[in-house]
Amino acid sequence: MQSNTVHACDERLPAGQLLTLGIQHVLVMYAGAVAVPLIVGAALKLPKDQIAFLISADLFSCGIATLIQTLGLWIFGIRLPVIMGCTFAAVGPMVAIGTNPSLGILDIFGSTIAAGVIGILLAPAVGKLLRFFPPVVIGVVISVIGLSLMGVGIDWAAGGVGNPDYGNPVYLGLSLLVLMLILLINKFAKGFIANISVLLGIVAGFAIALALGRVNMEGVTHAPWVGFVMPFHFGLPHFDPLSIATMVTVMFVTFIESTGMFLAVGDMVDRPVDQKTLVRGLRVDGLGTLVGGIFNSFPHTSFSQNVGLIGVTGVKSRFVCAMGGVILVLLGLFPKMAQVVASVPAFVLGGAGIVMFGMVAANGIKVLSKVDFVKNHHNLFIVAVSIGLGLVPVVSPHFFSKLPAALSPLLHSGILLASVSAVGLNLIFNGVKNEKKAQCEIRKAGHDFDGRSGSETQRDEMLRAADLH
């Protein structure tokens, strides 16, 4: 007899719950989503109205890519609860391209479009890497993501990087209050209220910050109600070969990070990712990048801090993230609404960030707890060395400063360093298993995952340079 039970990932929640949970997803990723256009626009010395347009274009593109990733379209879409956003790994290369006297912003868009097309074509080849990611590798990657992101949550709690009042006791107190509210709601509330604990904590923190006069609403006043995101707003893109090669390298970094994330997300929602599913997800990284270039945005990747939210709420429905995609599209088309969301202070997000980012590291440890360290002591070396290398860009951002700038996308991604190290050492010590056996090991580990992929250290360095917060 065939079961009519709907998988939790395919559950269609009531409209009110979908909207509320979708807003919650947007709030936790919004700061990261708008950071890339802010940094690039400031580096290229664009006027404020053009930077505002880049933000709208970014939100619109993120929403389109998220809808494709969650709902699926032909051979695209992993159909898991995933939110798409601009990758920080591309910030350094894009700034270098845009500030080059012989190049400019049109070369950024041209290389983004070309990298997206090439990424779509390369996705099946990258999908074959699945068998190189047993639990010991996945556990390392998740742990490094969590440890890297914790610094971001702490910076938020202190007021945000570049804030001249960084560390103000008011910021620290409100961040702590938001953190305590989230914990108390999870402790005593049940059902839907518990599911929106992060949203309630952020709203309460925002209300208190507003009452204390700590919220800047100036952007809301001056923002237009409606704005249209037109393709090729700045003109037809330019296709410089060297710029394209640089951006393809960024796509490779994104694919490696996304592979680890997709495997973990699939297992968390009890829908393990096989090679075919992985390729569909990676294709959307490429397609999202292509769409971004056309609509005046930048390379896209899957934002996994939203998966961290799944770890807090326990809501696994992909339609919640699809609703988040709809909201992102609307924010892109209605700039005044986007400015309201943007007015949430960094220190209010800090309390929520510490909860979600800390859970990343905890779940990475949970994965590693299922790995055999007794009979196979070589796994200890894999974990120790890989985590150490993955934290290099976090602990010492200038560690690789004397190496060629072209290597920056590779060396500033702690996730990539940890992934390459863990995969390489695992091959040396444990060899490689066929895909089926590797997938069985991943299922057996039964791990959970939260976090966000991307180079946070690189973003913070760029924010400091642009003096943004």
C-alpha positions as CSV (number, residue, x, y, z in Angstrom):
1,M,0.0,0.0,0.0
2,Q,1.4,3.4,-1.0
3,S,1.9,6.0,1.7
4,N,0.4,9.4,1.3
5,T,2.6,11.0,4.0
6,V,4.2,14.2,2.7
7,H,7.9,14.6,3.3
8,A,8.8,17.3,5.8
9,C,10.8,19.0,3.1
10,D,7.7,19.2,0.8
11,E,5.3,20.3,3.5
12,R,3.1,23.2,2.5
13,L,2.5,25.3,5.6
14,P,-0.5,27.7,6.0
15,A,0.1,31.1,4.3
16,G,0.4,33.1,7.5
17,Q,3.1,30.8,8.8
18,L,4.9,30.7,5.5
19,L,5.0,34.5,5.4
20,T,6.3,34.8,9.0
21,L,8.9,32.1,8.6
22,G,10.0,33.6,5.2
23,I,10.5,37.0,6.8
24,Q,12.6,35.4,9.5
25,H,14.8,33.8,6.9
26,V,15.2,37.1,5.1
27,L,16.1,39.0,8.3
28,V,19.0,36.6,9.2
29,M,20.6,36.8,5.7
30,Y,19.8,40.4,4.8
31,A,23.1,41.9,6.2
32,G,25.2,39.5,4.2
33,A,23.1,39.9,1.1
34,V,23.5,43.7,0.9
35,A,27.2,43.7,2.0
36,V,28.6,42.8,-1.4
37,P,26.9,45.6,-3.4
38,L,27.8,48.0,-0.6
39,I,31.5,47.0,-0.7
40,V,31.8,46.9,-4.4
41,G,29.9,50.2,-5.0
42,A,32.0,52.0,-2.4
43,A,35.3,50.6,-3.9
44,L,34.2,51.8,-7.4
45,K,33.2,55.2,-5.9
46,L,29.7,55.0,-7.4
47,P,27.2,57.7,-6.3
48,K,24.7,56.7,-3.6
49,D,21.8,56.3,-6.0
50,Q,23.8,53.8,-8.1
51,I,24.8,51.8,-4.9
52,A,21.1,51.8,-3.9
53,F,20.3,50.4,-7.3
54,L,23.0,47.7,-6.9
55,I,21.4,46.7,-3.6
56,S,17.9,46.4,-5.3
57,A,19.4,44.4,-8.2
58,D,21.2,42.1,-5.7
59,L,18.0,41.4,-3.7
60,F,16.0,40.8,-6.9
61,S,18.6,38.4,-8.3
62,C,18.9,36.6,-4.9
63,G,15.1,36.1,-4.9
64,I,15.0,34.7,-8.4
65,A,17.9,32.3,-7.7
66,T,16.3,31.2,-4.4
67,L,13.0,30.3,-6.1
68,I,14.7,28.2,-8.8
69,Q,16.9,26.4,-6.1
70,T,14.0,25.6,-3.8
71,L,11.2,24.9,-6.3
72,G,13.2,23.5,-9.2
73,L,13.2,24.3,-12.9
74,W,14.0,21.6,-15.4
75,I,17.6,20.4,-14.6
76,F,18.1,23.2,-12.1
77,G,17.3,23.3,-8.4
78,I,18.2,21.0,-5.4
79,R,14.7,21.4,-4.0
80,L,15.9,21.8,-0.4
81,P,15.4,24.7,2.0
82,V,18.1,26.9,0.7
83,I,18.5,30.7,0.3
84,M,20.7,32.1,-2.4
85,G,22.9,35.2,-2.0
86,C,26.0,36.9,-3.4
87,T,29.3,35.2,-2.5
88,F,31.9,37.1,-0.5
89,A,34.6,35.0,-2.3
90,A,34.1,37.2,-5.3
91,V,34.5,40.6,-3.6
92,G,38.3,40.9,-3.9
93,P,38.5,39.9,-7.6
94,M,35.5,42.2,-8.4
95,V,37.1,45.2,-6.7
96,A,40.3,44.5,-8.5
97,I,38.5,44.3,-11.9
98,G,36.3,47.3,-11.2
99,T,39.2,49.6,-10.0
100,N,41.5,48.6,-12.9
101,P,41.9,51.7,-15.1
102,S,41.5,49.6,-18.3
103,L,38.5,47.7,-17.0
104,G,35.4,48.6,-15.0
105,I,32.0,47.6,-13.7
106,L,30.9,46.3,-17.2
107,D,33.8,43.9,-17.1
108,I,32.6,42.7,-13.7
109,F,29.2,41.9,-15.1
110,G,30.7,40.3,-18.2
111,S,33.0,38.0,-16.2
112,T,30.1,37.2,-13.9
113,I,27.9,36.2,-16.9
114,A,30.6,34.1,-18.5
115,A,31.5,32.4,-15.2
116,G,27.8,31.5,-14.7
117,V,27.6,29.8,-18.1
118,I,30.9,27.9,-17.5
119,G,29.7,27.0,-14.0
120,I,26.5,25.4,-15.4
121,L,28.6,23.4,-17.8
122,L,31.1,22.3,-15.2
123,A,28.5,21.3,-12.5
124,P,28.3,17.6,-13.6
125,A,32.1,17.3,-13.4
126,V,32.2,18.9,-9.9
127,G,29.3,16.6,-8.8
128,K,31.6,13.6,-9.2
129,L,33.5,14.9,-6.1
130,L,30.7,13.5,-3.9
131,R,32.6,10.4,-3.0
132,F,35.5,12.5,-1.6
133,F,33.3,13.8,1.2
134,P,32.9,11.1,3.9
135,P,31.7,12.2,7.4
136,V,35.2,13.1,8.6
137,V,35.5,15.6,5.8
138,I,32.0,17.0,6.2
139,G,32.5,17.3,10.0
140,V,35.7,19.3,9.5
141,V,34.0,21.6,6.9
142,I,31.0,22.3,9.1
143,S,33.2,23.0,12.2
144,V,35.3,25.4,10.3
145,I,32.3,27.2,8.9
146,G,30.9,27.6,12.5
147,L,34.2,28.8,14.0
148,S,34.7,31.3,11.2
149,L,31.2,32.7,11.4
150,M,31.4,33.1,15.2
151,G,33.7,36.1,14.7
152,V,31.0,37.7,12.5
153,G,28.3,37.3,15.1
154,I,30.6,38.8,17.8
155,D,31.3,41.8,15.5
156,W,27.6,42.3,15.0
157,A,27.0,42.2,18.7
158,A,29.6,45.0,19.2
159,G,28.0,47.2,16.6
160,G,29.4,46.0,13.3
161,V,32.7,46.3,11.7
162,G,33.7,49.9,10.9
163,N,31.3,51.4,13.6
164,P,33.2,54.2,15.4
165,D,31.2,53.3,18.5
166,Y,32.2,49.6,18.3
167,G,31.8,47.8,21.7
168,N,29.4,50.3,23.2
169,P,27.8,48.8,26.4
170,V,24.4,49.6,25.0
171,Y,25.2,47.4,21.9
172,L,26.5,44.6,24.0
173,G,23.5,44.7,26.4
174,L,20.9,44.7,23.6
175,S,22.7,41.8,21.8
176,L,22.7,39.8,25.1
177,L,19.0,40.6,25.6
178,V,18.2,39.3,22.1
179,L,20.2,36.2,22.8
180,M,18.4,35.6,26.1
181,L,15.0,36.1,24.5
182,I,15.7,33.5,21.8
183,L,16.8,31.0,24.4
184,L,13.8,31.7,26.7
185,I,11.3,31.4,23.8
186,N,12.9,28.0,22.9
187,K,12.8,26.9,26.5
188,F,9.2,27.8,27.3
189,A,7.3,28.2,24.1
190,K,6.0,25.5,21.8
191,G,4.8,25.1,18.3
192,F,4.8,28.0,15.9
193,I,5.9,30.5,18.6
194,A,9.1,28.5,19.2
195,N,9.6,28.3,15.4
196,I,9.8,32.1,15.1
197,S,12.0,32.6,18.2
198,V,14.8,34.3,16.2
199,L,12.3,36.6,14.5
200,L,10.7,37.5,17.8
201,G,14.1,38.2,19.4
202,I,15.1,40.5,16.5
203,V,11.8,42.4,16.5
204,A,12.0,42.9,20.3
205,G,15.6,44.1,20.0
206,F,14.7,46.4,17.2
207,A,11.8,47.9,19.1
208,I,14.0,48.6,22.1
209,A,16.8,50.0,19.9
210,L,14.2,52.3,18.3
211,A,13.0,53.5,21.6
212,L,16.5,54.3,22.7
213,G,17.2,56.3,19.5
214,R,19.7,53.8,18.2
215,V,18.0,53.1,14.8
216,N,18.8,55.2,11.8
217,M,15.7,55.5,9.6
218,E,17.1,58.2,7.3
219,G,17.4,55.7,4.4
220,V,13.7,54.8,4.7
221,T,12.6,58.4,4.2
222,H,14.7,59.0,1.1
223,A,14.1,55.7,-0.6
224,P,11.6,55.5,-3.5
225,W,8.5,53.3,-3.1
226,V,9.0,51.5,-6.4
227,G,12.1,50.7,-8.4
228,F,12.5,48.6,-11.5
229,V,15.5,46.3,-12.0
230,M,16.3,46.5,-15.7
231,P,18.8,44.1,-17.3
232,F,22.1,45.7,-18.3
233,H,21.3,48.9,-16.5
234,F,24.9,50.1,-16.7
235,G,25.3,49.1,-20.4
236,L,26.2,46.0,-22.3
237,P,28.8,43.9,-20.5
238,H,32.4,43.5,-21.5
239,F,34.1,40.1,-21.7
240,D,37.7,40.3,-20.7
241,P,39.5,36.9,-20.8
242,L,41.6,37.4,-17.7
243,S,38.6,38.7,-15.7
244,I,36.6,35.7,-16.8
245,A,39.3,33.3,-15.7
246,T,39.4,35.0,-12.3
247,M,35.7,34.7,-11.9
248,V,35.7,31.0,-13.0
249,T,38.2,30.4,-10.1
250,V,35.6,32.0,-7.8
251,M,33.0,29.7,-9.1
252,F,35.2,26.7,-8.3
253,V,35.6,28.0,-4.7
254,T,31.8,28.3,-4.5
255,F,31.2,24.8,-5.8
256,I,33.5,23.2,-3.2
257,E,31.9,25.2,-0.4
258,S,28.4,24.3,-1.7
259,T,29.2,20.6,-2.0
260,G,29.8,20.3,1.7
261,M,26.8,22.4,2.5
262,F,24.4,20.5,0.3
263,L,25.4,17.1,1.6
264,A,24.9,18.3,5.1
265,V,21.6,20.1,4.5
266,G,20.1,17.0,2.7
267,D,21.0,14.8,5.6
268,M,19.5,17.3,8.1
269,V,16.1,17.3,6.4
270,D,16.3,13.5,5.9
271,R,16.6,13.8,2.2
272,P,20.2,12.6,1.5
273,V,21.9,14.2,-1.6
274,D,23.1,11.9,-4.3
275,Q,25.3,13.0,-7.3
276,K,22.3,13.9,-9.5
277,T,20.8,16.1,-6.8
278,L,24.1,17.7,-6.0
279,V,24.6,18.6,-9.7
280,R,21.1,20.2,-9.8
281,G,22.1,22.4,-6.9
282,L,25.4,23.4,-8.3
283,R,23.8,24.3,-11.6
284,V,21.8,26.9,-9.7
285,D,25.0,28.4,-8.3
286,G,26.0,28.9,-12.0
287,L,22.5,30.0,-13.1
288,G,22.2,32.4,-10.2
289,T,25.5,33.9,-11.2
290,L,24.4,34.2,-14.8
291,V,21.1,35.8,-13.7
292,G,23.1,38.1,-11.4
293,G,25.3,39.3,-14.2
294,I,22.4,40.1,-16.5
295,F,20.5,42.0,-13.7
296,N,23.5,44.0,-12.6
297,S,24.4,41.8,-9.7
298,F,27.3,39.4,-8.8
299,P,28.2,35.7,-8.4
300,H,25.7,33.8,-6.3
301,T,26.0,30.9,-3.8
302,S,23.8,29.2,-1.3
303,F,23.6,31.0,2.0
304,S,23.8,28.5,4.8
305,Q,23.1,30.8,7.8
306,N,19.6,30.2,6.8
307,V,20.1,26.5,7.3
308,G,21.3,27.4,10.7
309,L,17.9,28.9,11.3
310,I,16.4,25.5,10.4
311,G,18.5,24.0,13.2
312,V,16.9,26.5,15.6
313,T,13.3,26.3,14.4
314,G,13.2,22.6,13.2
315,V,11.1,23.7,10.2
316,K,12.4,21.8,7.2
317,S,9.9,22.9,4.5
318,R,11.6,24.2,1.3
319,F,8.5,26.3,0.6
320,V,9.5,28.5,3.6
321,C,12.7,29.4,1.8
322,A,10.7,29.8,-1.4
323,M,8.6,32.4,0.4
324,G,11.9,34.0,1.4
325,G,12.7,34.2,-2.3
326,V,9.4,35.9,-3.0
327,I,10.1,38.5,-0.3
328,L,13.6,39.2,-1.7
329,V,12.2,39.8,-5.1
330,L,9.6,42.3,-3.6
331,L,12.3,44.0,-1.6
332,G,14.3,44.5,-4.8
333,L,11.2,46.0,-6.5
334,F,10.2,48.2,-3.5
335,P,13.3,50.0,-2.2
336,K,11.5,51.6,0.7
337,M,10.6,48.2,2.1
338,A,14.2,47.1,1.7
339,Q,15.4,50.1,3.6
340,V,13.1,49.2,6.5
341,V,14.8,45.8,6.8
342,A,18.2,47.4,6.3
343,S,17.6,49.7,9.3
344,V,17.8,46.8,11.8
345,P,21.0,47.5,13.7
346,A,23.9,45.1,13.5
347,F,24.0,44.7,17.3
348,V,20.3,43.4,17.3
349,L,21.4,40.8,14.8
350,G,24.4,39.9,16.9
351,G,22.4,38.0,19.6
352,A,20.7,35.9,16.9
353,G,24.0,35.4,15.0
354,I,25.7,34.0,18.1
355,V,22.9,31.4,18.5
356,M,22.9,30.3,14.9
357,F,26.7,30.4,14.2
358,G,27.5,28.7,17.4
359,M,25.2,25.9,16.5
360,V,27.2,25.4,13.3
361,A,30.4,24.5,15.2
362,A,28.3,22.3,17.6
363,N,26.8,20.3,14.8
364,G,30.2,20.0,13.2
365,I,31.4,18.4,16.4
366,K,28.3,16.2,16.4
367,V,29.3,14.9,13.0
368,L,32.8,14.2,14.1
369,S,31.6,12.4,17.1
370,K,30.3,9.6,14.7
371,V,33.8,9.3,13.2
372,D,36.0,6.4,14.3
373,F,39.0,7.9,16.1
374,V,39.9,4.8,18.2
375,K,40.6,2.2,15.5
376,N,41.7,4.8,13.0
377,H,43.9,7.4,14.7
378,H,44.7,8.9,11.3
379,N,41.4,10.6,11.5
380,L,42.7,12.7,14.3
381,F,45.5,14.1,12.0
382,I,42.9,14.8,9.3
383,V,40.8,16.8,11.7
384,A,43.6,18.6,13.5
385,V,45.5,19.8,10.5
386,S,42.4,20.7,8.4
387,I,40.8,22.8,11.1
388,G,44.1,24.5,11.8
389,L,44.5,25.4,8.1
390,G,40.9,26.5,7.8
391,L,41.3,29.0,10.7
392,V,44.4,30.7,9.2
393,P,42.4,33.4,7.4
394,V,40.3,34.0,10.5
395,V,43.0,34.1,13.1
396,S,45.5,36.0,10.9
397,P,43.8,37.8,8.0
398,H,47.2,39.0,6.7
399,F,48.9,35.6,6.8
400,F,49.0,35.3,3.0
401,S,49.5,39.1,2.3
402,K,52.9,38.6,0.6
403,L,51.6,36.0,-1.9
404,P,50.2,37.0,-5.3
405,A,46.9,38.9,-5.1
406,A,45.5,36.5,-7.8
407,L,45.5,33.7,-5.2
408,S,43.3,35.8,-2.8
409,P,40.0,34.0,-3.6
410,L,41.6,30.7,-2.8
411,L,43.6,31.7,0.3
412,H,41.0,33.9,2.0
413,S,38.4,31.1,2.1
414,G,39.0,29.1,5.3
415,I,36.2,26.8,4.1
416,L,38.1,26.0,0.9
417,L,41.4,25.5,2.7
418,A,39.8,23.2,5.2
419,S,38.0,21.3,2.5
420,V,41.1,20.8,0.3
421,S,43.1,19.8,3.3
422,A,40.5,17.3,4.6
423,V,39.9,15.7,1.2
424,G,43.6,15.4,0.5
425,L,44.6,14.0,3.9
426,N,41.6,11.6,3.8
427,L,42.8,10.3,0.5
428,I,46.3,9.8,1.8
429,F,45.3,8.1,5.1
430,N,42.0,6.4,4.2
431,G,41.9,6.2,0.4
432,V,38.8,6.8,-1.6
433,K,35.5,4.8,-1.5
434,N,33.1,4.5,-4.3
435,E,30.2,6.9,-4.4
436,K,27.6,4.4,-3.0
437,K,29.7,3.4,0.0
438,A,30.6,7.1,0.7
439,Q,26.9,8.1,0.7
440,C,26.1,5.2,3.1
441,E,28.7,6.6,5.5
442,I,27.2,10.0,5.3
443,R,23.7,8.7,6.0
444,K,25.1,6.6,8.9
445,A,26.7,9.7,10.5
446,G,23.2,11.2,10.7
447,H,24.6,14.7,11.0
448,D,22.9,18.1,11.2
449,F,24.2,21.3,9.8
450,D,23.9,25.1,10.0
451,G,26.0,28.0,8.8
452,R,26.8,30.0,5.8
453,S,29.4,29.4,3.1
454,G,31.6,32.2,2.0
455,S,34.7,34.1,3.1
456,E,33.6,36.2,6.1
457,T,37.1,37.3,6.9
458,Q,37.4,38.8,3.4
459,R,34.1,40.6,3.7
460,D,35.2,42.2,7.0
461,E,38.5,43.3,5.6
462,M,36.6,45.0,2.7
463,L,34.1,46.6,5.1
464,R,36.9,48.1,7.1
465,A,38.5,49.4,3.9
466,A,35.2,50.9,2.8
467,D,34.5,52.2,6.4
468,L,31.0,50.7,6.2
469,H,28.9,49.2,8.9
